[in-house]
């Protein structure tokens, strides 16, 4: 299922890192450089595997570390409704 940014989220970049605000929940989420990279890559919806592939192309990191850290970030962002994961529509 493709991952995408929640369209209600307000985002601003500060010193190279992204700060997110969910107006309906009143929650902020300050992203580190890795989280900011993921957010920026999701300017268009991507499948998890495509996201990980793009991160591996961009950063010198072990695939297992990239997968673990990306999944941790995605879990938190999905729980906070900063990101959405939806089935493709027919």
PDB file as gemmi writes it, atoms N, CA and C in Angstrom:
CRYST1    1.000    1.000    1.000  90.00  90.00  90.00 P 1                      
ATOM      1  N   UNK A   1       0.848  -1.177   0.000  1.00  0.00           N  
ATOM      2  CA  UNK A   1       0.000   0.000   0.000  1.00  0.00           C  
ATOM      3  C   UNK A   1       0.892   1.239   0.000  1.00  0.00           C  
ATOM      4  N   UNK A   2       0.550   2.184  -0.832  1.00  0.00           N  
ATOM      5  CA  UNK A   2       1.393   3.384  -0.896  1.00  0.00           C  
ATOM      6  C   UNK A   2       1.283   4.250   0.357  1.00  0.00           C  
ATOM      7  N   UNK A   3       2.406   4.809   0.703  1.00  0.00           N  
ATOM      8  CA  UNK A   3       2.478   5.773   1.802  1.00  0.00           C  
ATOM      9  C   UNK A   3       2.373   7.155   1.210  1.00  0.00           C  
ATOM     10  N   UNK A   4       1.697   8.032   1.933  1.00  0.00           N  
ATOM     11  CA  UNK A   4       1.584   9.408   1.467  1.00  0.00           C  
ATOM     12  C   UNK A   4       1.494  10.347   2.647  1.00  0.00           C  
ATOM     13  N   UNK A   5       1.800  11.591   2.391  1.00  0.00           N  
ATOM     14  CA  UNK A   5       1.651  12.622   3.412  1.00  0.00           C  
ATOM     15  C   UNK A   5       0.162  12.835   3.666  1.00  0.00           C  
ATOM     16  N   UNK A   6      -0.181  13.075   4.924  1.00  0.00           N  
ATOM     17  CA  UNK A   6      -1.550  13.452   5.249  1.00  0.00           C  
ATOM     18  C   UNK A   6      -1.735  14.894   4.766  1.00  0.00           C  
ATOM     19  N   UNK A   7      -2.720  15.146   3.901  1.00  0.00           N  
ATOM     20  CA  UNK A   7      -2.858  16.489   3.328  1.00  0.00           C  
ATOM     21  C   UNK A   7      -3.218  17.586   4.332  1.00  0.00           C  
ATOM     22  N   UNK A   8      -3.661  17.248   5.538  1.00  0.00           N  
ATOM     23  CA  UNK A   8      -3.985  18.290   6.520  1.00  0.00           C  
ATOM     24  C   UNK A   8      -2.749  18.774   7.276  1.00  0.00           C  
ATOM     25  N   UNK A   9      -1.635  18.092   7.111  1.00  0.00           N  
ATOM     26  CA  UNK A   9      -0.425  18.421   7.858  1.00  0.00           C  
ATOM     27  C   UNK A   9       0.218  19.692   7.323  1.00  0.00           C  
ATOM     28  N   UNK A  10       0.592  20.558   8.257  1.00  0.00           N  
ATOM     29  CA  UNK A  10       1.359  21.760   7.932  1.00  0.00           C  
ATOM     30  C   UNK A  10       2.832  21.409   8.154  1.00  0.00           C  
ATOM     31  N   UNK A  11       3.653  21.707   7.171  1.00  0.00           N  
ATOM     32  CA  UNK A  11       5.077  21.382   7.275  1.00  0.00           C  
ATOM     33  C   UNK A  11       5.906  22.625   6.989  1.00  0.00           C  
ATOM     34  N   UNK A  12       6.991  22.748   7.740  1.00  0.00           N  
ATOM     35  CA  UNK A  12       7.934  23.839   7.521  1.00  0.00           C  
ATOM     36  C   UNK A  12       9.343  23.294   7.705  1.00  0.00           C  
ATOM     37  N   UNK A  13      10.257  23.773   6.883  1.00  0.00           N  
ATOM     38  CA  UNK A  13      11.644  23.352   7.013  1.00  0.00           C  
ATOM     39  C   UNK A  13      12.412  24.408   7.794  1.00  0.00           C  
ATOM     40  N   UNK A  14      13.112  23.960   8.821  1.00  0.00           N  
ATOM     41  CA  UNK A  14      13.900  24.843   9.676  1.00  0.00           C  
ATOM     42  C   UNK A  14      15.299  24.263   9.803  1.00  0.00           C  
ATOM     43  N   UNK A  15      16.292  24.982   9.334  1.00  0.00           N  
ATOM     44  CA  UNK A  15      17.685  24.522   9.397  1.00  0.00           C  
ATOM     45  C   UNK A  15      17.866  23.136   8.796  1.00  0.00           C  
ATOM     46  N   UNK A  16      17.216  22.867   7.685  1.00  0.00           N  
ATOM     47  CA  UNK A  16      17.386  21.605   6.982  1.00  0.00           C  
ATOM     48  C   UNK A  16      16.571  20.448   7.532  1.00  0.00           C  
ATOM     49  N   UNK A  17      15.798  20.695   8.573  1.00  0.00           N  
ATOM     50  CA  UNK A  17      14.942  19.648   9.125  1.00  0.00           C  
ATOM     51  C   UNK A  17      13.492  20.102   9.074  1.00  0.00           C  
ATOM     52  N   UNK A  18      12.603  19.128   8.959  1.00  0.00           N  
ATOM     53  CA  UNK A  18      11.188  19.413   8.784  1.00  0.00           C  
ATOM     54  C   UNK A  18      10.463  19.351  10.130  1.00  0.00           C  
ATOM     55  N   UNK A  19       9.581  20.302  10.338  1.00  0.00           N  
ATOM     56  CA  UNK A  19       8.700  20.325  11.505  1.00  0.00           C  
ATOM     57  C   UNK A  19       7.274  20.173  10.988  1.00  0.00           C  
ATOM     58  N   UNK A  20       6.543  19.218  11.561  1.00  0.00           N  
ATOM     59  CA  UNK A  20       5.170  18.947  11.139  1.00  0.00           C  
ATOM     60  C   UNK A  20       4.196  19.351  12.233  1.00  0.00           C  
ATOM     61  N   UNK A  21       3.030  19.810  11.813  1.00  0.00           N  
ATOM     62  CA  UNK A  21       1.963  20.143  12.749  1.00  0.00           C  
ATOM     63  C   UNK A  21       0.670  19.541  12.233  1.00  0.00           C  
ATOM     64  N   UNK A  22       0.005  18.792  13.103  1.00  0.00           N  
ATOM     65  CA  UNK A  22      -1.292  18.188  12.779  1.00  0.00           C  
ATOM     66  C   UNK A  22      -2.357  19.065  13.428  1.00  0.00           C  
ATOM     67  N   UNK A  23      -3.040  19.919  12.648  1.00  0.00           N  
ATOM     68  CA  UNK A  23      -3.972  20.887  13.238  1.00  0.00           C  
ATOM     69  C   UNK A  23      -5.177  20.250  13.925  1.00  0.00           C  
ATOM     70  N   UNK A  24      -5.627  19.119  13.450  1.00  0.00           N  
ATOM     71  CA  UNK A  24      -6.794  18.474  14.055  1.00  0.00           C  
ATOM     72  C   UNK A  24      -6.459  17.826  15.397  1.00  0.00           C  
ATOM     73  N   UNK A  25      -5.213  17.412  15.571  1.00  0.00           N  
ATOM     74  CA  UNK A  25      -4.787  16.766  16.819  1.00  0.00           C  
ATOM     75  C   UNK A  25      -3.984  17.700  17.711  1.00  0.00           C  
ATOM     76  N   UNK A  26      -3.565  18.833  17.162  1.00  0.00           N  
ATOM     77  CA  UNK A  26      -2.755  19.771  17.932  1.00  0.00           C  
ATOM     78  C   UNK A  26      -1.390  19.219  18.281  1.00  0.00           C  
ATOM     79  N   UNK A  27      -0.834  18.381  17.423  1.00  0.00           N  
ATOM     80  CA  UNK A  27       0.458  17.743  17.696  1.00  0.00           C  
ATOM     81  C   UNK A  27       1.527  18.235  16.731  1.00  0.00           C  
ATOM     82  N   UNK A  28       2.723  18.394  17.298  1.00  0.00           N  
ATOM     83  CA  UNK A  28       3.906  18.724  16.516  1.00  0.00           C  
ATOM     84  C   UNK A  28       4.794  17.497  16.443  1.00  0.00           C  
ATOM     85  N   UNK A  29       5.547  17.404  15.368  1.00  0.00           N  
ATOM     86  CA  UNK A  29       6.552  16.354  15.235  1.00  0.00           C  
ATOM     87  C   UNK A  29       7.749  16.982  14.544  1.00  0.00           C  
ATOM     88  N   UNK A  30       8.869  17.049  15.256  1.00  0.00           N  
ATOM     89  CA  UNK A  30      10.105  17.574  14.682  1.00  0.00           C  
ATOM     90  C   UNK A  30      10.904  16.401  14.140  1.00  0.00           C  
ATOM     91  N   UNK A  31      11.217  16.447  12.862  1.00  0.00           N  
ATOM     92  CA  UNK A  31      11.913  15.353  12.214  1.00  0.00           C  
ATOM     93  C   UNK A  31      13.414  15.599  12.195  1.00  0.00           C  
ATOM     94  N   UNK A  32      14.172  14.542  12.434  1.00  0.00           N  
ATOM     95  CA  UNK A  32      15.617  14.639  12.270  1.00  0.00           C  
ATOM     96  C   UNK A  32      15.928  14.562  10.780  1.00  0.00           C  
ATOM     97  N   UNK A  33      17.191  14.514  10.418  1.00  0.00           N  
ATOM     98  CA  UNK A  33      17.544  14.538   8.993  1.00  0.00           C  
ATOM     99  C   UNK A  33      17.005  13.319   8.251  1.00  0.00           C  
ATOM    100  N   UNK A  34      16.993  12.162   8.890  1.00  0.00           N  
ATOM    101  CA  UNK A  34      16.466  10.956   8.231  1.00  0.00           C  
ATOM    102  C   UNK A  34      14.958  11.057   8.036  1.00  0.00           C  
ATOM    103  N   UNK A  35      14.256  11.469   9.071  1.00  0.00           N  
ATOM    104  CA  UNK A  35      12.809  11.644   8.960  1.00  0.00           C  
ATOM    105  C   UNK A  35      12.453  12.710   7.934  1.00  0.00           C  
ATOM    106  N   UNK A  36      13.253  13.775   7.888  1.00  0.00           N  
ATOM    107  CA  UNK A  36      13.029  14.837   6.908  1.00  0.00           C  
ATOM    108  C   UNK A  36      13.221  14.301   5.492  1.00  0.00           C  
ATOM    109  N   UNK A  37      14.220  13.444   5.299  1.00  0.00           N  
ATOM    110  CA  UNK A  37      14.448  12.851   3.977  1.00  0.00           C  
ATOM    111  C   UNK A  37      13.254  12.001   3.558  1.00  0.00           C  
ATOM    112  N   UNK A  38      12.725  11.225   4.498  1.00  0.00           N  
ATOM    113  CA  UNK A  38      11.554  10.398   4.195  1.00  0.00           C  
ATOM    114  C   UNK A  38      10.371  11.285   3.836  1.00  0.00           C  
ATOM    115  N   UNK A  39      10.120  12.304   4.634  1.00  0.00           N  
ATOM    116  CA  UNK A  39       9.009  13.233   4.363  1.00  0.00           C  
ATOM    117  C   UNK A  39       9.145  13.837   2.966  1.00  0.00           C  
ATOM    118  N   UNK A  40      10.356  14.282   2.631  1.00  0.00           N  
ATOM    119  CA  UNK A  40      10.580  14.908   1.335  1.00  0.00           C  
ATOM    120  C   UNK A  40      10.413  13.913   0.184  1.00  0.00           C  
ATOM    121  N   UNK A  41      10.829  12.673   0.386  1.00  0.00           N  
ATOM    122  CA  UNK A  41      10.647  11.657  -0.654  1.00  0.00           C  
ATOM    123  C   UNK A  41       9.173  11.331  -0.878  1.00  0.00           C  
ATOM    124  N   UNK A  42       8.363  11.549   0.136  1.00  0.00           N  
ATOM    125  CA  UNK A  42       6.934  11.250   0.023  1.00  0.00           C  
ATOM    126  C   UNK A  42       6.138  12.446  -0.520  1.00  0.00           C  
ATOM    127  N   UNK A  43       6.796  13.312  -1.284  1.00  0.00           N  
ATOM    128  CA  UNK A  43       6.052  14.388  -1.940  1.00  0.00           C  
ATOM    129  C   UNK A  43       5.079  13.801  -2.959  1.00  0.00           C  
ATOM    130  N   UNK A  44       5.331  12.568  -3.378  1.00  0.00           N  
ATOM    131  CA  UNK A  44       4.359  11.772  -4.134  1.00  0.00           C  
ATOM    132  C   UNK A  44       4.272  10.418  -3.438  1.00  0.00           C  
ATOM    133  N   UNK A  45       3.117   9.773  -3.433  1.00  0.00           N  
ATOM    134  CA  UNK A  45       2.969   8.497  -2.736  1.00  0.00           C  
ATOM    135  C   UNK A  45       3.961   7.450  -3.249  1.00  0.00           C  
ATOM    136  N   UNK A  46       4.495   6.666  -2.315  1.00  0.00           N  
ATOM    137  CA  UNK A  46       5.440   5.603  -2.635  1.00  0.00           C  
ATOM    138  C   UNK A  46       5.104   4.348  -1.840  1.00  0.00           C  
ATOM    139  N   UNK A  47       5.390   3.213  -2.431  1.00  0.00           N  
ATOM    140  CA  UNK A  47       5.347   1.947  -1.704  1.00  0.00           C  
ATOM    141  C   UNK A  47       6.551   1.906  -0.776  1.00  0.00           C  
ATOM    142  N   UNK A  48       6.445   1.138   0.300  1.00  0.00           N  
ATOM    143  CA  UNK A  48       7.551   1.036   1.265  1.00  0.00           C  
ATOM    144  C   UNK A  48       8.859   0.624   0.599  1.00  0.00           C  
ATOM    145  N   UNK A  49       8.805  -0.378  -0.267  1.00  0.00           N  
ATOM    146  CA  UNK A  49      10.030  -0.862  -0.905  1.00  0.00           C  
ATOM    147  C   UNK A  49      10.682   0.207  -1.766  1.00  0.00           C  
ATOM    148  N   UNK A  50       9.889   0.976  -2.477  1.00  0.00           N  
ATOM    149  CA  UNK A  50      10.435   2.059  -3.299  1.00  0.00           C  
ATOM    150  C   UNK A  50      11.066   3.131  -2.416  1.00  0.00           C  
ATOM    151  N   UNK A  51      10.437   3.434  -1.309  1.00  0.00           N  
ATOM    152  CA  UNK A  51      10.981   4.403  -0.366  1.00  0.00           C  
ATOM    153  C   UNK A  51      12.341   3.936   0.151  1.00  0.00           C  
ATOM    154  N   UNK A  52      12.423   2.685   0.568  1.00  0.00           N  
ATOM    155  CA  UNK A  52      13.682   2.144   1.093  1.00  0.00           C  
ATOM    156  C   UNK A  52      14.748   2.132   0.005  1.00  0.00           C  
ATOM    157  N   UNK A  53      14.373   1.756  -1.211  1.00  0.00           N  
ATOM    158  CA  UNK A  53      15.323   1.759  -2.327  1.00  0.00           C  
ATOM    159  C   UNK A  53      15.894   3.155  -2.544  1.00  0.00           C  
ATOM    160  N   UNK A  54      15.051   4.151  -2.520  1.00  0.00           N  
ATOM    161  CA  UNK A  54      15.517   5.531  -2.728  1.00  0.00           C  
ATOM    162  C   UNK A  54      16.419   5.996  -1.588  1.00  0.00           C  
ATOM    163  N   UNK A  55      16.092   5.606  -0.364  1.00  0.00           N  
ATOM    164  CA  UNK A  55      16.951   5.963   0.768  1.00  0.00           C  
ATOM    165  C   UNK A  55      18.313   5.292   0.646  1.00  0.00           C  
ATOM    166  N   UNK A  56      18.335   4.021   0.242  1.00  0.00           N  
ATOM    167  CA  UNK A  56      19.599   3.300   0.087  1.00  0.00           C  
ATOM    168  C   UNK A  56      20.451   3.905  -1.027  1.00  0.00           C  
ATOM    169  N   UNK A  57      19.816   4.428  -2.070  1.00  0.00           N  
ATOM    170  CA  UNK A  57      20.553   5.095  -3.145  1.00  0.00           C  
ATOM    171  C   UNK A  57      21.158   6.410  -2.683  1.00  0.00           C  
ATOM    172  N   UNK A  58      20.505   7.045  -1.736  1.00  0.00           N  
ATOM    173  CA  UNK A  58      20.897   8.379  -1.287  1.00  0.00           C  
ATOM    174  C   UNK A  58      21.931   8.338  -0.157  1.00  0.00           C  
ATOM    175  N   UNK A  59      21.856   7.321   0.713  1.00  0.00           N  
ATOM    176  CA  UNK A  59      22.698   7.286   1.915  1.00  0.00           C  
ATOM    177  C   UNK A  59      23.538   6.022   1.965  1.00  0.00           C  
ATOM    178  N   UNK A  60      24.741   6.158   2.496  1.00  0.00           N  
ATOM    179  CA  UNK A  60      25.625   5.019   2.711  1.00  0.00           C  
ATOM    180  C   UNK A  60      25.256   4.389   4.051  1.00  0.00           C  
ATOM    181  N   UNK A  61      24.338   3.438   3.994  1.00  0.00           N  
ATOM    182  CA  UNK A  61      23.830   2.805   5.206  1.00  0.00           C  
ATOM    183  C   UNK A  61      23.545   1.340   4.894  1.00  0.00           C  
ATOM    184  N   UNK A  62      23.702   0.491   5.889  1.00  0.00           N  
ATOM    185  CA  UNK A  62      23.370  -0.922   5.715  1.00  0.00           C  
ATOM    186  C   UNK A  62      21.875  -1.060   5.467  1.00  0.00           C  
ATOM    187  N   UNK A  63      21.503  -1.959   4.592  1.00  0.00           N  
ATOM    188  CA  UNK A  63      20.087  -2.139   4.271  1.00  0.00           C  
ATOM    189  C   UNK A  63      19.275  -2.501   5.506  1.00  0.00           C  
ATOM    190  N   UNK A  64      19.813  -3.358   6.372  1.00  0.00           N  
ATOM    191  CA  UNK A  64      19.065  -3.758   7.573  1.00  0.00           C  
ATOM    192  C   UNK A  64      18.817  -2.564   8.493  1.00  0.00           C  
ATOM    193  N   UNK A  65      19.822  -1.688   8.617  1.00  0.00           N  
ATOM    194  CA  UNK A  65      19.655  -0.485   9.442  1.00  0.00           C  
ATOM    195  C   UNK A  65      18.628   0.454   8.822  1.00  0.00           C  
ATOM    196  N   UNK A  66      18.700   0.611   7.506  1.00  0.00           N  
ATOM    197  CA  UNK A  66      17.759   1.484   6.803  1.00  0.00           C  
ATOM    198  C   UNK A  66      16.330   0.981   6.980  1.00  0.00           C  
ATOM    199  N   UNK A  67      16.130  -0.306   6.810  1.00  0.00           N  
ATOM    200  CA  UNK A  67      14.791  -0.888   6.961  1.00  0.00           C  
ATOM    201  C   UNK A  67      14.264  -0.700   8.387  1.00  0.00           C  
ATOM    202  N   UNK A  68      15.096  -1.002   9.363  1.00  0.00           N  
ATOM    203  CA  UNK A  68      14.685  -0.887  10.763  1.00  0.00           C  
ATOM    204  C   UNK A  68      14.323   0.551  11.113  1.00  0.00           C  
ATOM    205  N   UNK A  69      15.204   1.480  10.776  1.00  0.00           N  
ATOM    206  CA  UNK A  69      14.977   2.880  11.123  1.00  0.00           C  
ATOM    207  C   UNK A  69      13.791   3.465  10.355  1.00  0.00           C  
ATOM    208  N   UNK A  70      13.650   3.076   9.096  1.00  0.00           N  
ATOM    209  CA  UNK A  70      12.527   3.565   8.295  1.00  0.00           C  
ATOM    210  C   UNK A  70      11.217   3.036   8.847  1.00  0.00           C  
ATOM    211  N   UNK A  71      11.169   1.763   9.183  1.00  0.00           N  
ATOM    212  CA  UNK A  71       9.941   1.181   9.739  1.00  0.00           C  
ATOM    213  C   UNK A  71       9.581   1.827  11.076  1.00  0.00           C  
ATOM    214  N   UNK A  72      10.572   2.130  11.896  1.00  0.00           N  
ATOM    215  CA  UNK A  72      10.318   2.801  13.173  1.00  0.00           C  
ATOM    216  C   UNK A  72       9.687   4.168  12.924  1.00  0.00           C  
ATOM    217  N   UNK A  73      10.282   4.923  12.008  1.00  0.00           N  
ATOM    218  CA  UNK A  73       9.740   6.242  11.683  1.00  0.00           C  
ATOM    219  C   UNK A  73       8.328   6.127  11.125  1.00  0.00           C  
ATOM    220  N   UNK A  74       8.124   5.221  10.173  1.00  0.00           N  
ATOM    221  CA  UNK A  74       6.806   5.077   9.546  1.00  0.00           C  
ATOM    222  C   UNK A  74       5.748   4.692  10.566  1.00  0.00           C  
ATOM    223  N   UNK A  75       6.069   3.793  11.468  1.00  0.00           N  
ATOM    224  CA  UNK A  75       5.115   3.383  12.502  1.00  0.00           C  
ATOM    225  C   UNK A  75       4.677   4.589  13.329  1.00  0.00           C  
ATOM    226  N   UNK A  76       5.642   5.396  13.765  1.00  0.00           N  
ATOM    227  CA  UNK A  76       5.321   6.567  14.581  1.00  0.00           C  
ATOM    228  C   UNK A  76       4.532   7.601  13.788  1.00  0.00           C  
ATOM    229  N   UNK A  77       4.928   7.852  12.551  1.00  0.00           N  
ATOM    230  CA  UNK A  77       4.245   8.857  11.725  1.00  0.00           C  
ATOM    231  C   UNK A  77       2.825   8.412  11.375  1.00  0.00           C  
ATOM    232  N   UNK A  78       2.629   7.115  11.151  1.00  0.00           N  
ATOM    233  CA  UNK A  78       1.286   6.605  10.860  1.00  0.00           C  
ATOM    234  C   UNK A  78       0.405   6.658  12.106  1.00  0.00           C  
ATOM    235  N   UNK A  79       0.971   6.318  13.272  1.00  0.00           N  
ATOM    236  CA  UNK A  79       0.203   6.389  14.522  1.00  0.00           C  
ATOM    237  C   UNK A  79      -0.247   7.811  14.816  1.00  0.00           C  
ATOM    238  N   UNK A  80       0.592   8.778  14.491  1.00  0.00           N  
ATOM    239  CA  UNK A  80       0.270  10.192  14.736  1.00  0.00           C  
ATOM    240  C   UNK A  80      -0.502  10.817  13.578  1.00  0.00           C  
ATOM    241  N   UNK A  81      -0.801  10.014  12.574  1.00  0.00           N  
ATOM    242  CA  UNK A  81      -1.555  10.447  11.389  1.00  0.00           C  
ATOM    243  C   UNK A  81      -0.858  11.561  10.616  1.00  0.00           C  
ATOM    244  N   UNK A  82       0.471  11.591  10.684  1.00  0.00           N  
ATOM    245  CA  UNK A  82       1.236  12.519   9.857  1.00  0.00           C  
ATOM    246  C   UNK A  82       1.347  11.959   8.441  1.00  0.00           C  
ATOM    247  N   UNK A  83       1.386  10.636   8.363  1.00  0.00           N  
ATOM    248  CA  UNK A  83       1.393   9.925   7.089  1.00  0.00           C  
ATOM    249  C   UNK A  83       0.161   9.037   7.021  1.00  0.00           C  
ATOM    250  N   UNK A  84      -0.221   8.702   5.816  1.00  0.00           N  
ATOM    251  CA  UNK A  84      -1.353   7.802   5.575  1.00  0.00           C  
ATOM    252  C   UNK A  84      -0.884   6.649   4.704  1.00  0.00           C  
ATOM    253  N   UNK A  85      -1.488   5.503   4.904  1.00  0.00           N  
ATOM    254  CA  UNK A  85      -1.206   4.337   4.067  1.00  0.00           C  
ATOM    255  C   UNK A  85      -2.551   3.811   3.595  1.00  0.00           C  
ATOM    256  N   UNK A  86      -2.734   3.831   2.298  1.00  0.00           N  
ATOM    257  CA  UNK A  86      -4.025   3.440   1.766  1.00  0.00           C  
ATOM    258  C   UNK A  86      -3.867   2.452   0.632  1.00  0.00           C  
ATOM    259  N   UNK A  87      -4.827   1.565   0.517  1.00  0.00           N  
ATOM    260  CA  UNK A  87      -4.838   0.620  -0.589  1.00  0.00           C  
ATOM    261  C   UNK A  87      -5.059   1.376  -1.879  1.00  0.00           C  
ATOM    262  N   UNK A  88      -4.415   0.885  -2.928  1.00  0.00           N  
ATOM    263  CA  UNK A  88      -4.600   1.499  -4.243  1.00  0.00           C  
ATOM    264  C   UNK A  88      -6.056   1.343  -4.673  1.00  0.00           C  
ATOM    265  N   UNK A  89      -6.566   2.373  -5.280  1.00  0.00           N  
ATOM    266  CA  UNK A  89      -7.967   2.334  -5.743  1.00  0.00           C  
ATOM    267  C   UNK A  89      -8.028   1.674  -7.110  1.00  0.00           C  
ATOM    268  N   UNK A  90      -9.074   0.858  -7.325  1.00  0.00           N  
ATOM    269  CA  UNK A  90      -9.189   0.169  -8.629  1.00  0.00           C  
ATOM    270  C   UNK A  90      -9.507   1.128  -9.757  1.00  0.00           C  
TER     271      UNK A  90                                                      
END                                                                             
